[in-house]
Amino acid sequence: MRYRSRVTAPAALLGSVAALSLASPAHADASPAQTDAAQADADRETGTPGPETLGDSVYPGLGNGGYRVSAYDLDLAYDAGTRLVEASATLTVTATQELSRFSLDALGLDIHTVTVGGETAAFEQAGEKLRITPASTLPAGETTTVVVAYGADPRRSLAHTAWVPTTDGFAVCPQPNSAHTVFPCNDHPSDKADFTFRVTVPAALKGVANGRLVSTEDLGDGRTAYCYASREPIATELVQITVGDYVIKERQGPHGLPLRDVVPTARATALEPALALTPNLVSWIEQRLGAFPFETYGLLPCNNDSSTAFDFTGLETQTLTLYKPNFLLQAEKSIGSHMMHELVHSYFGNSVSPATWSDLWLNEGHADFYGLLYRYERGWTDSLGLTTMEARMKDTYARGDQWRRSSGPVAAPNATNLFDSQRYLGGVLVLYALRQQVGETAFAAIESTFLERFRNASASTADYIAVASEVSGTDQSGFLRDWLYGTKTPRMPGHPDWTVTPATTTLRTPQNRPSAPHDNSATL
């Protein structure tokens, strides 16, 4: 069942409607119950439905207005026999307007019940929205809990899905717009929230999620419940929940940072060389971007190497990067640069999330920028056989007008070209140009100021431009807007000899290898 429509009215309201239909207003006084129900109807009419979109330019239907979510408490139980999930999602929400009705994003979920503030609420599934009508209007500023009980089938065929089924369970791959196929939510990176997780699994399996393990409980019925909590807020697209036959490998990173890898038991030995690279990777990036922003980090080589499992080689779910295992079986020079790319997302993308999906270049441009620096410092050739950032940027610069024609400006994507090379290498080119413009010292200060100012929040391209202008002491808005939104590639500071190939000329593909739709990183 792809969509399911159902409306459940509060029992008290149904009873009052029946009573009112039997009583004559000419001679019957309203009972207290009737009066309360009538007042609830009147109260509901004073509010307005919350918007069913946040107006994102890339995904205009994604997200919901009228409230903010401060916390999610997710409780999932996996049945290895049926391979189904029974779950509940408890959301702590604060109304930003009077709400007679509001919506969550939800797709492919079998909704059982909904309560708001402990009272049964009416609900309806329409498209990718779960419309919820509380028993009475939520006043502006009121904080309440919304509890949704539901079931899910990780193998269900949907228009898009975050579920990654495996032979022994599942993982999830929510980016960019599919977290709501796993749990009902306000599925937009601008509404980050605290998360806790309870994952109940058969005793032979492990349940793992973002953050740190809080408790493990033997339920006495052949099942174990694992509870996790995040120290920092998480955007819905960065949630990770996985179930499988895993071994947890723990090691220590720089400054005592706890590292934990979640590894398929049968492949733990083979994957160890890749896992052992993480401490040095963290040390390298901390020297450039500051202390690691989360309570832990590690890798999750998902137990599914299928080319159709998900179209990322790696995905930066917060504190636990998802990978296809076979990728990590290669030599260090083949994987180290991309491992750095994914690690950088802990700073750009996770700690500081995009305010809208048009700001994706901030994530991917920075991840590729530092991933390529890491590669070239080690003398590893890239996919074009180049060994320096300057050589790669000269090559990318030549493609600038072609990419602007085929994929739009760097900061103006659409849903079709969101993960094109323009957001990755095109983003690197913008950062390289800014560094050329202001110098390495000012550039490093811009980066650190931006990360500190918007830590645990979301930030826009305009925010980055404002920080660049403030820190450099010179208005960079015109310079950066030309690079980010212009239809023609600007001149490169410090390289007056660099030329752009006319857009009518056929250029080589950005990488000399076949790629999945989202694998346009130059670090691969």
C-alpha positions as CSV (number, residue, x, y, z in Angstrom):
1,M,0.0,0.0,0.0
2,R,1.7,3.2,-1.1
3,Y,-0.8,5.5,0.3
4,R,-3.4,5.0,2.9
5,S,-6.3,7.3,3.9
6,R,-8.0,7.1,7.2
7,V,-9.8,9.5,9.4
8,T,-10.2,8.8,13.1
9,A,-12.3,11.2,15.1
10,P,-12.0,11.5,18.9
11,A,-14.5,9.4,20.7
12,A,-15.9,12.3,22.7
13,L,-16.5,14.2,19.6
14,L,-18.3,11.4,17.9
15,G,-20.5,10.9,21.0
16,S,-21.4,14.6,21.1
17,V,-22.4,14.6,17.5
18,A,-24.7,11.7,18.1
19,A,-26.2,13.4,21.1
20,L,-26.8,16.7,19.3
21,S,-28.6,15.0,16.5
22,L,-31.1,13.5,19.0
23,A,-31.8,16.7,21.0
24,S,-34.1,19.5,19.9
25,P,-32.4,22.9,20.4
26,A,-35.9,24.4,21.0
27,H,-36.4,22.6,24.4
28,A,-33.2,20.7,25.3
29,D,-30.5,22.3,27.4
30,A,-27.0,21.4,26.4
31,S,-25.3,18.9,28.6
32,P,-21.7,19.7,29.9
33,A,-20.3,17.2,27.4
34,Q,-22.3,18.8,24.6
35,T,-21.1,22.2,25.7
36,D,-17.5,21.1,25.8
37,A,-17.7,19.5,22.4
38,A,-19.3,22.7,20.9
39,Q,-16.6,24.8,22.5
40,A,-13.9,22.5,21.0
41,D,-15.5,23.0,17.6
42,A,-15.5,26.7,18.1
43,D,-11.9,26.7,19.3
44,R,-10.8,24.7,16.3
45,E,-12.4,27.2,14.0
46,T,-10.4,30.1,15.5
47,G,-7.1,28.5,14.4
48,T,-5.9,27.9,10.9
49,P,-4.3,24.8,9.3
50,G,-0.5,24.9,9.2
51,P,1.2,25.2,5.8
52,E,2.0,21.9,4.2
53,T,5.3,23.1,2.8
54,L,8.3,25.2,3.8
55,G,8.7,26.5,0.2
56,D,12.0,24.9,-0.5
57,S,13.1,25.8,-4.1
58,V,14.4,22.4,-4.8
59,Y,11.7,20.3,-3.0
60,P,8.7,22.7,-2.8
61,G,6.5,20.0,-1.2
62,L,8.9,19.1,1.6
63,G,8.5,20.2,5.2
64,N,5.6,21.7,7.0
65,G,4.9,25.1,8.7
66,G,3.1,26.3,11.8
67,Y,5.3,24.5,14.3
68,R,8.9,23.6,15.1
69,V,10.1,20.2,16.3
70,S,12.5,20.2,19.3
71,A,12.8,16.4,19.8
72,Y,12.0,13.0,18.3
73,D,11.8,9.8,20.3
74,L,11.8,6.9,17.9
75,D,10.9,3.4,19.1
76,L,11.3,0.7,16.4
77,A,10.9,-3.1,16.8
78,Y,12.2,-5.4,14.0
79,D,10.7,-8.8,13.4
80,A,13.2,-11.1,11.7
81,G,10.5,-13.5,10.7
82,T,8.3,-11.1,8.8
83,R,11.1,-8.5,8.2
84,L,8.6,-5.8,9.2
85,V,8.9,-2.9,11.6
86,E,6.4,-1.8,14.2
87,A,7.2,1.6,15.6
88,S,6.1,4.8,17.3
89,A,7.4,8.3,16.9
90,T,7.0,10.8,19.7
91,L,7.6,14.4,18.6
92,T,7.9,17.4,20.9
93,V,6.5,20.3,18.9
94,T,5.9,24.0,19.5
95,A,3.2,25.8,17.6
96,T,4.3,29.0,15.9
97,Q,0.7,29.9,15.1
98,E,-2.7,28.9,16.2
99,L,-3.1,25.5,14.6
100,S,-6.5,23.9,13.9
101,R,-4.6,21.3,11.8
102,F,-1.0,20.5,11.0
103,S,0.9,18.0,8.9
104,L,3.9,15.8,9.0
105,D,5.8,14.3,6.1
106,A,5.1,10.6,5.8
107,L,5.2,8.1,2.8
108,G,4.7,4.4,2.8
109,L,3.9,4.1,6.5
110,D,0.9,2.3,7.8
111,I,-0.4,4.8,10.4
112,H,-2.3,3.1,13.3
113,T,-3.1,5.9,15.8
114,V,-2.2,9.5,16.4
115,T,-2.4,11.5,19.7
116,V,-1.7,15.1,20.4
117,G,-1.1,16.1,24.0
118,G,-2.3,12.7,25.1
119,E,-5.7,13.0,23.3
120,T,-6.7,11.0,20.3
121,A,-6.4,13.1,17.1
122,A,-8.1,12.7,13.7
123,F,-5.7,12.0,10.8
124,E,-5.6,11.5,7.1
125,Q,-2.8,10.4,4.7
126,A,-2.8,12.4,1.5
127,G,0.1,12.0,-0.9
128,E,3.3,12.4,1.2
129,K,1.5,14.2,4.0
130,L,0.0,13.0,7.3
131,R,-2.6,15.6,8.2
132,I,-3.4,15.7,11.9
133,T,-6.4,17.4,13.4
134,P,-6.0,17.7,17.2
135,A,-9.1,17.6,19.5
136,S,-8.7,21.4,20.1
137,T,-6.7,24.1,18.5
138,L,-3.1,24.4,19.5
139,P,-2.4,28.0,20.7
140,A,0.6,29.8,19.3
141,G,3.6,29.2,21.5
142,E,2.2,26.0,23.1
143,T,4.6,23.0,23.3
144,T,3.0,19.5,23.1
145,T,3.8,15.9,22.2
146,V,2.6,14.2,19.1
147,V,2.7,10.4,19.1
148,V,2.3,8.4,15.9
149,A,2.1,4.6,16.1
150,Y,2.8,3.0,12.7
151,G,4.1,0.0,10.8
152,A,6.6,-0.1,8.0
153,D,7.9,-2.6,5.4
154,P,11.6,-1.9,4.5
155,R,11.1,-3.8,1.3
156,R,8.1,-1.8,0.1
157,S,8.3,-0.3,-3.3
158,L,7.9,3.5,-3.2
159,A,8.6,6.4,-5.5
160,H,11.6,7.0,-3.3
161,T,12.7,5.4,0.0
162,A,15.3,5.6,2.7
163,W,15.1,1.9,3.6
164,V,18.1,-0.2,2.6
165,P,17.1,-3.9,3.1
166,T,19.8,-6.3,3.9
167,T,19.9,-10.1,4.3
168,D,19.9,-9.7,8.1
169,G,17.9,-6.4,8.6
170,F,18.2,-2.9,7.2
171,A,20.0,0.4,7.3
172,V,18.6,3.8,6.2
173,C,19.7,6.3,3.6
174,P,17.5,9.3,4.1
175,Q,19.3,12.1,2.1
176,P,17.8,14.2,0.7
177,N,14.1,13.8,1.0
178,S,13.3,10.3,2.2
179,A,13.5,10.3,6.0
180,H,9.7,10.4,6.1
181,T,9.6,6.9,4.6
182,V,11.1,5.7,7.9
183,F,9.3,7.9,10.4
184,P,6.8,10.7,10.3
185,C,8.6,14.0,10.6
186,N,9.1,17.6,9.5
187,D,11.5,16.4,6.8
188,H,13.6,19.5,6.2
189,P,17.2,20.3,7.3
190,S,16.1,23.7,8.6
191,D,14.1,22.0,11.5
192,K,16.9,20.1,13.4
193,A,15.9,18.4,16.6
194,D,17.3,16.2,19.4
195,F,16.9,12.5,18.9
196,T,16.6,9.4,21.1
197,F,16.2,5.9,19.7
198,R,15.0,2.6,21.0
199,V,15.7,-0.3,18.6
200,T,14.4,-3.7,19.6
201,V,15.7,-6.7,17.7
202,P,16.1,-10.5,18.0
203,A,18.9,-11.3,20.4
204,A,21.2,-12.6,17.6
205,L,21.2,-9.2,16.0
206,K,22.2,-5.7,17.0
207,G,20.3,-2.4,16.7
208,V,22.3,0.7,16.2
209,A,21.5,4.4,15.7
210,N,23.1,7.9,15.8
211,G,24.8,9.1,18.9
212,R,26.0,7.1,21.9
213,L,24.6,3.9,23.4
214,V,22.7,4.8,26.5
215,S,21.4,1.3,27.6
216,T,21.0,-2.3,26.5
217,E,18.1,-4.2,27.9
218,D,17.4,-8.0,27.6
219,L,13.7,-8.2,27.3
220,G,13.6,-11.9,28.4
221,D,11.6,-13.0,25.3
222,G,14.5,-13.5,22.9
223,R,14.8,-9.8,22.1
224,T,17.1,-7.0,23.1
225,A,16.4,-3.3,23.2
226,Y,19.2,-0.9,22.4
227,C,18.8,2.8,23.4
228,Y,20.8,5.7,21.8
229,A,20.8,9.4,22.3
230,S,22.3,12.3,20.4
231,R,24.2,15.0,22.2
232,E,23.6,17.5,19.4
233,P,20.5,18.0,17.3
234,I,20.2,16.1,14.0
235,A,18.5,17.0,10.7
236,T,16.1,14.3,9.6
237,E,18.1,13.6,6.5
238,L,21.1,12.6,8.7
239,V,19.3,9.9,10.8
240,Q,20.7,6.4,10.8
241,I,19.0,3.3,12.2
242,T,20.4,-0.1,11.3
243,V,19.7,-3.7,12.3
244,G,21.9,-6.6,11.5
245,D,24.5,-9.2,12.4
246,Y,27.2,-6.6,13.4
247,V,30.2,-6.4,15.6
248,I,30.9,-3.1,17.3
249,K,34.6,-2.1,17.0
250,E,35.7,0.6,19.4
251,R,38.9,2.6,19.3
252,Q,40.1,6.0,20.5
253,G,40.5,9.0,18.3
254,P,42.4,12.3,19.0
255,H,41.9,13.9,22.4
256,G,40.1,10.8,23.6
257,L,37.3,11.0,21.1
258,P,35.4,7.7,21.2
259,L,35.3,6.0,17.8
260,R,32.9,3.2,17.1
261,D,32.5,1.2,13.8
262,V,29.5,-1.0,13.1
263,V,30.7,-3.8,11.0
264,P,29.2,-6.9,9.4
265,T,30.5,-9.8,11.6
266,A,31.5,-11.9,8.6
267,R,33.6,-9.0,7.1
268,A,35.1,-7.5,10.2
269,T,38.6,-8.7,9.6
270,A,38.7,-7.8,5.9
271,L,37.4,-4.2,6.7
272,E,39.8,-3.5,9.5
273,P,42.5,-1.8,7.4
274,A,40.0,0.8,6.3
275,L,38.5,1.3,9.7
276,A,42.0,1.8,11.2
277,L,42.4,4.9,9.0
278,T,39.9,7.0,10.9
279,P,42.0,8.4,13.8
280,N,44.6,10.0,11.5
281,L,41.8,11.3,9.3
282,V,40.2,13.0,12.3
283,S,43.6,14.5,13.4
284,W,44.2,16.0,10.0
285,I,40.8,17.7,9.7
286,E,40.8,18.9,13.3
287,Q,44.0,20.8,12.5
288,R,42.1,22.7,9.8
289,L,38.5,23.0,11.1
290,G,38.8,22.6,14.8
291,A,37.7,20.0,17.3
292,F,35.4,17.3,16.0
293,P,31.9,18.6,16.7
294,F,30.2,15.4,17.9
295,E,30.4,12.9,20.7
296,T,31.6,10.0,18.5
297,Y,32.3,9.0,15.0
298,G,32.6,5.8,13.0
299,L,31.8,3.9,9.9
300,L,28.9,1.6,9.0
301,P,29.7,-0.7,6.1
302,C,26.1,-1.6,5.3
303,N,25.7,-5.4,4.6
304,N,24.5,-4.8,1.1
305,D,26.9,-4.3,-1.9
306,S,24.1,-4.2,-4.5
307,S,24.4,-1.4,-7.0
308,T,20.8,-0.7,-6.4
309,A,21.0,-0.7,-2.6
310,F,21.5,3.1,-2.6
311,D,23.1,5.4,-5.0
312,F,25.9,6.8,-2.7
313,T,29.3,5.2,-2.1
314,G,29.2,6.9,1.3
315,L,26.6,8.9,3.1
316,E,27.2,11.2,6.1
317,T,24.5,10.1,8.5
318,Q,25.4,11.9,11.7
319,T,28.2,10.3,13.8
320,L,28.0,7.1,11.6
321,T,29.0,7.3,8.0
322,L,27.2,4.7,5.8
323,Y,29.3,2.9,3.2
324,K,29.1,0.1,0.7
325,P,31.5,-2.5,2.1
326,N,33.3,-3.3,-1.1
327,F,34.5,0.3,-1.5
328,L,36.3,0.1,1.8
329,L,38.2,-3.1,0.8
330,Q,40.4,-1.1,-1.6
331,A,43.9,0.3,-0.9
332,E,44.2,3.5,1.2
333,K,45.1,5.7,-1.8
334,S,41.8,4.7,-3.4
335,I,39.6,5.4,-0.4
336,G,41.4,7.9,1.8
337,S,40.3,11.0,-0.1
338,H,36.6,10.0,-0.1
339,M,36.8,9.0,3.6
340,M,38.0,12.5,4.3
341,H,35.1,13.9,2.2
342,E,32.6,12.1,4.3
343,L,34.3,13.1,7.5
344,V,34.3,16.8,6.5
345,H,30.5,16.5,6.4
346,S,30.5,16.2,10.1
347,Y,31.4,19.9,10.0
348,F,29.7,21.1,6.8
349,G,26.4,19.4,6.4
350,N,25.9,17.9,9.9
351,S,27.0,20.4,12.5
352,V,26.0,23.2,10.1
353,S,23.1,22.0,8.0
354,P,21.9,23.7,4.8
355,A,19.0,26.1,5.4
356,T,17.5,25.0,2.1
357,W,18.5,22.3,-0.5
358,S,19.8,25.0,-2.8
359,D,22.6,25.5,-0.2
360,L,23.9,22.0,-0.8
361,W,27.1,23.3,-2.4
362,L,28.1,24.4,1.1
363,N,28.1,20.7,2.1
364,E,29.6,19.1,-1.0
365,G,31.9,21.9,-2.1
366,H,33.6,21.9,1.3
367,A,33.7,18.1,1.5
368,D,35.4,17.9,-1.9
369,F,37.7,20.9,-1.1
370,Y,39.3,19.3,1.9
371,G,39.1,15.8,0.5
372,L,41.1,16.9,-2.5
373,L,43.6,18.8,-0.3
374,Y,44.1,15.6,1.7
375,R,44.7,13.6,-1.6
376,Y,47.2,16.0,-3.1
377,E,49.2,16.3,0.1
378,R,49.8,12.6,-0.1
379,G,50.8,12.7,-3.8
380,W,47.8,10.5,-4.9
381,T,46.6,11.2,-8.4
382,D,43.0,12.0,-8.9
383,S,40.5,10.5,-11.4
384,L,42.0,12.8,-14.1
385,G,45.6,11.8,-13.3
386,L,46.3,15.3,-11.7
387,T,48.2,15.7,-8.5
388,T,47.7,19.3,-7.4
389,M,44.7,21.5,-6.4
390,E,45.8,24.2,-8.9
391,A,45.9,21.7,-11.8
392,R,42.4,20.3,-10.9
393,M,40.9,23.8,-10.5
394,K,42.3,24.9,-13.8
395,D,40.7,21.9,-15.5
396,T,37.4,22.6,-13.6
397,Y,37.5,26.3,-14.5
398,A,37.6,25.5,-18.2
399,R,34.3,23.6,-17.7
400,G,32.6,26.4,-15.9
401,D,30.3,27.8,-18.6
402,Q,29.3,24.3,-19.8
403,W,28.3,23.3,-16.3
404,R,26.4,26.5,-15.7
405,R,24.5,25.8,-18.9
406,S,23.8,22.1,-18.2
407,S,23.5,22.2,-14.4
408,G,22.7,25.8,-13.6
409,P,24.8,28.1,-11.3
410,V,26.5,26.5,-8.3
411,A,23.9,27.7,-5.8
412,A,20.8,27.3,-8.0
413,P,20.1,23.6,-8.4
414,N,16.8,21.8,-9.0
415,A,15.7,18.4,-8.0
416,T,17.1,16.8,-11.1
417,N,20.6,18.2,-11.0
418,L,21.0,18.7,-7.2
419,F,23.8,16.2,-7.0
420,D,25.6,17.1,-10.3
421,S,29.3,17.8,-10.3
422,Q,28.4,21.5,-10.2
423,R,27.6,21.2,-6.5
424,Y,30.8,19.3,-5.8
425,L,33.6,20.5,-8.0
426,G,31.8,23.6,-8.9
427,G,31.6,24.3,-5.2
428,V,35.3,23.6,-4.8
429,L,36.0,26.1,-7.5
430,V,34.0,28.8,-5.6
431,L,36.0,28.1,-2.4
432,Y,39.3,28.1,-4.3
433,A,38.4,31.5,-5.9
434,L,37.5,32.9,-2.5
435,R,40.8,31.7,-1.1
436,Q,42.6,33.3,-4.0
437,Q,40.7,36.5,-3.4
438,V,41.2,36.9,0.4
439,G,44.3,34.9,1.1
440,E,44.8,31.6,3.0
441,T,44.8,33.2,6.5
442,A,41.5,35.1,6.0
443,F,40.0,32.1,4.3
444,A,40.8,29.9,7.2
445,A,39.2,32.5,9.6
446,I,36.1,32.6,7.4
447,E,35.7,28.8,7.7
448,S,36.2,28.7,11.5
449,T,33.9,31.7,12.1
450,F,31.1,30.2,9.9
451,L,31.3,26.8,11.7
452,E,31.3,28.3,15.1
453,R,28.5,30.8,14.5
454,F,26.1,28.2,13.0
455,R,27.1,25.2,15.0
456,N,24.1,22.9,15.6
457,A,22.0,25.0,13.4
458,S,21.2,25.6,9.7
459,A,22.9,28.2,7.5
460,S,22.3,29.6,4.0
461,T,24.5,30.7,1.2
462,A,23.7,34.3,2.2
463,D,25.0,33.5,5.7
464,Y,28.3,32.3,4.3
465,I,28.6,35.4,2.1
466,A,27.9,37.6,5.1
467,V,30.6,35.8,7.2
468,A,33.1,36.1,4.3
469,S,32.5,39.8,4.1
470,E,32.7,40.4,7.8
471,V,35.9,38.3,8.4
472,S,37.8,39.5,5.4
473,G,36.9,43.1,6.1
474,T,35.8,43.6,2.5
475,D,32.4,43.3,1.0
476,Q,32.5,39.9,-0.8
477,S,28.8,39.8,-1.8
478,G,29.3,40.9,-5.4
479,F,32.3,38.6,-5.9
480,L,30.6,35.5,-4.4
481,R,27.2,36.1,-6.0
482,D,28.8,36.2,-9.4
483,W,30.5,32.9,-8.7
484,L,27.5,31.3,-7.1
485,Y,24.6,32.6,-9.2
486,G,26.1,33.9,-12.4
487,T,25.5,32.3,-15.8
488,K,29.1,33.0,-16.9
489,T,32.2,31.9,-15.1
490,P,34.0,35.0,-13.5
491,R,37.7,35.7,-13.8
492,M,39.9,33.6,-11.4
493,P,41.9,35.8,-9.0
494,G,45.6,35.2,-9.4
495,H,45.2,33.3,-12.7
496,P,44.5,35.8,-15.5
497,D,45.7,33.3,-18.0
498,W,43.0,30.7,-17.2
499,T,40.4,30.4,-19.9
500,V,36.9,29.0,-20.0
501,T,35.9,26.6,-22.9
502,P,32.8,27.9,-24.7
503,A,29.7,26.1,-23.6
504,T,29.0,25.0,-27.1
505,T,32.1,22.8,-27.1
506,T,31.7,19.2,-26.0
507,L,33.7,18.6,-22.9
508,R,34.9,15.5,-21.2
509,T,32.7,14.2,-18.5
510,P,33.7,15.5,-15.0
511,Q,35.2,12.1,-14.2
512,N,36.6,9.4,-16.3
513,R,34.5,6.7,-14.7
514,P,30.9,5.6,-14.6
515,S,29.1,7.0,-11.6
516,A,25.8,6.7,-9.7
517,P,23.6,9.8,-9.8
518,H,24.9,11.0,-6.4
519,D,28.5,9.9,-6.8
520,N,29.9,13.0,-8.5
521,S,32.5,13.7,-5.8
522,A,36.0,14.4,-7.2
523,T,37.4,12.4,-4.2
524,L,36.3,9.1,-5.7
